[in-house]
């Protein structure tokens, strides 16, 4: 019987898999971490050693209070400078007090410190670099997001982290990056638990405005719950922290609801993510990371039909997170997950039935 099932499954896959690919971007057209139309010219100029477009872009986001875009651009520019930093050095030499150049440089320094075997010590050494950025940030929440990431890795105490979190909320109560930083702190990988992370993420999603990416925060908690527990040398810093429940940095560490309850929360998180994704046009680059994350969770939960639909909505936009977690080739892993989803769905379609087309819904872009 297993042999017969295998034969039937192979026949179904051969018949239906090509049709299920009809709504997907061809493999060769999928792009990893493709920059949007505003960032792309800045990166091209930076590759030529010219920092001016990057400086103008970040100044525009700061003046217009486009905090979500600003956070993304700072991260992407710092990543580019990690590999090719001459343009950033030139920018800092020409404008040593430029707050945007200092912010990109600080993001880059934090990334390098995170990669050090002496992570906590290296991060603590960056405290004097980050403090002026937050003190002079005004309404800008991005330096506070960076301070939250820094504090987590530096093993800052519970009270310190919560103080930073409160300051971040004063600047922007629904800033996605700051919420992600707090969620990481509350995760079982760090100072909290799955229950604490889900409690925080669900409450934040409930409070978020329609169209806000914070509404997908439970999907990030689901991703953390699906990750393997930390082992020696992995992220979690031991027992030197406290967990949170509801607000950053408070609660009980190491608690969980149990496998069945965790599975139910993961599925509810995926349902929230599907509702948010449906509010954006297919192929919109703005929610691309959320959609990639949602597709990952749906695949892990074996919700094949919904996963295939989500891969359709991502269009050509693959993102490093979550596919690069664990040192994988993110683009190859994205494509492999997509292929697996098609194959699994084809295997479950009767031989003479009809594989469902990938649904796509369009809607407004939100921030």
C-alpha positions in Angstrom: 0.0 0.0 0.0 2.7 2.6 0.7 4.2 1.8 -2.7 0.8 2.3 -4.3 0.3 5.6 -2.5 3.7 6.7 -3.7 2.8 5.9 -7.3 -0.5 7.8 -7.1 1.2 10.7 -5.4 3.8 10.9 -8.1 1.2 10.7 -10.8 -0.8 13.5 -9.2 2.3 15.7 -8.8 3.2 15.2 -12.4 -0.2 16.2 -13.6 -1.0 19.1 -11.3 2.3 20.7 -10.3 2.9 22.6 -13.6 -0.6 24.1 -13.4 0.0 25.2 -9.8 3.1 27.1 -10.9 1.0 29.3 -13.2 0.4 32.0 -10.6 4.0 32.1 -9.3 6.8 34.3 -10.5 9.3 32.2 -12.5 12.4 31.2 -10.5 14.8 33.3 -12.6 12.7 36.4 -11.9 12.6 36.1 -8.2 14.8 38.8 -6.5 16.3 38.6 -3.0 15.9 41.7 -0.9 15.2 43.9 -3.9 15.4 47.6 -3.0 12.4 49.8 -3.7 12.4 52.7 -6.1 13.7 55.2 -3.6 16.5 53.1 -2.1 17.8 51.7 -5.4 19.4 55.0 -6.7 21.1 55.5 -3.3 22.6 52.1 -3.4 23.8 52.5 -7.0 25.4 55.8 -6.1 27.0 54.3 -3.0 28.5 51.6 -5.2 30.2 54.4 -7.1 31.4 56.0 -3.9 28.8 58.8 -3.8 27.0 59.2 -0.5 24.8 62.2 -1.5 21.7 60.2 -2.6 21.7 58.2 0.6 22.1 61.3 2.7 19.2 63.0 0.9 17.0 59.9 1.2 17.5 59.6 4.9 17.1 63.3 5.5 13.8 63.1 3.6 12.5 60.3 5.8 13.5 62.1 8.9 11.9 65.4 7.8 8.7 63.6 6.7 8.6 61.4 9.8 8.5 58.3 7.5 9.8 56.1 10.4 9.1 52.7 8.9 10.8 53.5 5.6 13.7 55.2 7.5 14.3 52.1 9.6 14.4 49.9 6.6 16.7 52.2 4.7 19.1 52.5 7.6 19.3 48.7 7.9 19.8 48.2 4.1 22.5 51.0 3.9 24.4 49.6 6.8 24.3 46.1 5.2 25.7 47.7 2.0 28.4 49.5 4.0 29.3 46.2 5.7 30.5 44.9 2.3 31.5 48.2 0.7 32.0 51.0 3.2 34.1 53.6 1.3 31.0 55.8 0.6 30.1 55.9 4.2 33.6 56.9 5.2 33.5 59.7 2.7 30.1 60.8 4.0 31.3 60.9 7.6 34.5 62.8 6.6 32.4 65.4 4.8 29.7 65.7 7.5 31.0 64.3 10.8 27.9 65.4 12.8 25.3 64.4 10.2 22.7 62.5 12.3 21.9 60.1 9.4 25.5 59.2 8.8 26.0 58.6 12.5 22.9 56.4 12.6 24.0 54.2 9.7 27.5 54.0 11.2 26.1 53.0 14.5 23.9 50.3 12.9 26.9 49.0 11.1 29.0 48.9 14.4 26.2 47.1 16.2 26.0 44.5 13.5 29.8 43.9 13.6 29.7 43.6 17.4 26.9 41.0 17.2 29.1 38.9 15.0 32.0 39.0 17.5 32.7 35.9 19.7 32.8 38.5 22.5 29.4 39.9 21.5 28.3 41.3 24.9 31.6 43.0 25.7 31.8 44.5 22.2 28.2 45.8 22.4 28.8 47.3 25.8 31.7 49.2 24.4 29.3 50.8 21.9 27.2 52.4 24.6 28.9 55.8 24.4 28.3 55.8 20.6 24.6 55.1 20.9 23.7 57.3 23.8 24.0 60.6 21.9 21.9 59.2 19.1 19.0 58.6 21.3 19.4 61.8 23.2 19.4 63.8 20.1 16.8 61.8 18.2 13.8 64.0 18.8 10.7 62.2 17.4 12.8 59.6 15.6 12.2 56.1 17.0 14.9 54.4 14.9 17.8 55.1 17.3 15.7 53.7 20.0 15.1 50.5 18.0 18.8 50.3 17.6 19.3 50.9 21.3 16.8 48.0 22.1 18.7 45.6 19.8 21.9 46.7 21.5 20.6 46.3 25.0 19.4 42.8 24.3 22.7 41.6 23.0 24.6 43.5 25.8 22.6 41.6 28.4 21.2 44.9 29.8 19.0 44.5 32.8 15.3 44.2 32.8 14.7 47.8 34.0 17.1 49.2 31.5 15.3 47.5 28.6 11.9 48.5 29.8 13.1 52.1 30.1 14.3 52.1 26.5 11.0 50.5 25.4 9.0 53.2 27.1 11.1 55.9 25.4 10.6 54.2 22.0 6.8 54.2 22.5 6.8 57.9 23.3 8.3 58.5 19.8 6.1 56.2 17.8 3.6 53.9 19.6 3.2 51.5 16.7 6.7 51.4 15.2 7.2 48.0 13.7 10.9 47.8 14.2 10.7 48.7 17.9 8.0 46.1 18.4 10.1 43.4 16.7 13.0 44.3 19.0 10.8 44.0 22.1 9.4 40.7 20.8 12.9 39.2 20.4 13.7 40.2 24.0 10.6 38.4 25.2 11.2 35.3 23.1 12.3 31.9 24.5 15.6 32.4 22.6 16.4 35.3 24.9 14.8 36.5 28.2 11.3 35.2 28.0 9.1 32.3 26.8 6.8 31.4 24.0 3.8 32.4 26.1 5.3 35.8 26.9 6.1 36.5 23.2 2.7 35.5 22.0 1.0 37.6 24.7 3.0 40.6 23.8 2.5 40.1 20.0 -1.2 39.5 20.2 -1.8 42.5 22.4 0.3 44.8 20.1 -1.6 43.5 17.0 -4.9 44.1 18.7 -3.9 47.7 19.4 -2.4 48.4 15.9 -4.0 50.5 13.3 -5.5 48.8 10.2 -2.8 48.2 7.6 0.0 48.4 10.2 2.7 45.7 9.9 2.4 45.4 13.7 -0.7 43.4 13.0 1.5 40.6 11.8 3.6 40.6 14.9 2.1 37.3 16.1 3.5 35.7 12.9 7.0 36.6 14.2 6.1 35.0 17.5 5.0 31.9 15.6 8.3 31.8 13.8 10.2 31.9 17.1 8.0 29.1 18.4 8.8 27.0 15.4 12.6 27.5 15.7 14.6 24.8 17.5 15.5 25.5 21.1 18.9 27.2 21.6 21.9 25.0 22.2 25.5 25.7 23.3 26.9 28.8 21.7 23.5 29.9 20.3 21.6 33.0 20.9 20.2 32.7 24.4 22.5 34.2 27.0 21.7 31.8 29.8 19.5 32.7 32.8 20.6 36.3 33.2 17.4 37.8 32.2 13.7 38.1 32.9 10.8 37.4 30.6 7.9 39.6 29.7 4.2 39.2 29.3 2.3 42.0 27.7 4.9 44.8 28.1 8.5 44.4 27.4 10.6 42.9 30.1 8.2 41.5 32.6 6.7 38.1 33.3 7.8 34.5 33.9 10.6 32.9 32.1 10.6 29.4 30.5 6.8 28.9 30.6 4.8 27.5 27.6 1.3 26.5 26.9 2.1 23.0 25.7 2.3 21.7 22.1 -1.4 21.7 21.3 -2.0 25.2 22.7 1.2 26.5 20.9 -0.1 25.0 17.7 -3.4 26.7 18.1 -1.7 30.1 18.7 0.6 29.6 15.7 -2.4 28.9 13.5 -4.3 32.0 14.9 -1.2 34.1 14.2 -1.1 32.8 10.6 -4.8 33.7 10.2 -4.0 37.3 11.4 -1.1 37.4 8.9 -3.4 36.2 6.0 -5.9 38.9 6.8 -3.2 41.6 6.8 -1.6 40.3 3.6 -4.9 40.4 1.8 -5.1 44.1 2.4 -2.1 44.7 0.1 -1.8 44.2 -3.7 0.0 41.1 -4.8 3.6 41.8 -5.5 3.7 45.0 -3.3 7.2 45.2 -1.9 6.1 46.9 1.3 4.8 43.8 3.1 7.3 41.4 1.4 9.1 40.4 4.5 5.8 39.8 6.4 4.6 37.7 3.5 7.8 35.6 3.3 7.5 35.1 7.0 3.9 34.1 6.8 4.7 31.7 3.9 7.3 30.1 6.1 4.9 29.6 9.0 2.2 28.2 6.7 4.6 25.7 5.2 5.7 24.6 8.7 2.1 24.1 9.6 1.5 22.2 6.4 -1.3 24.6 5.3 -0.3 24.0 1.7 -3.1 25.8 -0.2 -2.8 28.9 1.9 1.0 28.8 1.6 0.9 28.5 -2.2 -1.5 31.5 -2.3 0.9 33.5 -0.1 3.9 32.6 -2.3 1.8 34.0 -5.2 1.2 37.2 -3.3 4.9 37.7 -2.7 5.5 38.0 -6.4 9.2 38.5 -7.2 10.1 39.6 -3.7 12.0 37.0 -1.6 13.6 38.3 1.6 16.6 37.0 3.6 14.5 36.8 6.7 13.3 34.2 7.5 14.9 32.0 4.9 18.5 32.8 5.9 18.0 31.9 9.6 20.4 29.1 10.4 23.0 30.0 7.8 21.0 28.8 4.8 21.1 30.2 1.2 17.9 32.3 1.5 17.0 32.4 -2.2 17.5 28.7 -2.7 15.5 28.0 0.5 12.7 30.3 -0.6 12.4 28.5 -4.0 12.7 25.1 -2.4 9.9 25.9 0.0 7.8 27.1 -2.9 8.5 23.9 -4.9 7.7 21.8 -1.9 4.4 23.5 -1.4 3.4 23.0 -5.1 4.4 19.3 -4.9 2.5 18.7 -1.6 -0.7 20.4 -2.9 -0.5 18.5 -6.2 -0.1 15.2 -4.4 -3.3 16.0 -2.5 -5.4 16.8 -5.6 -7.3 13.9 -7.2 -5.7 12.7 -10.4 -8.6 13.9 -12.5 -9.6 16.8 -10.3 -8.5 20.4 -10.9 -5.8 22.1 -8.9 -7.1 25.4 -7.6 -5.6 28.6 -9.1 -3.7 30.8 -6.8 -6.0 33.5 -5.4 -4.8 37.1 -5.4 -6.5 40.0 -3.7 -5.5 43.6 -3.9 -6.0 46.5 -1.5 -4.4 49.7 -0.2 -0.8 50.1 0.9 -0.6 50.9 4.5 2.2 52.0 6.9 
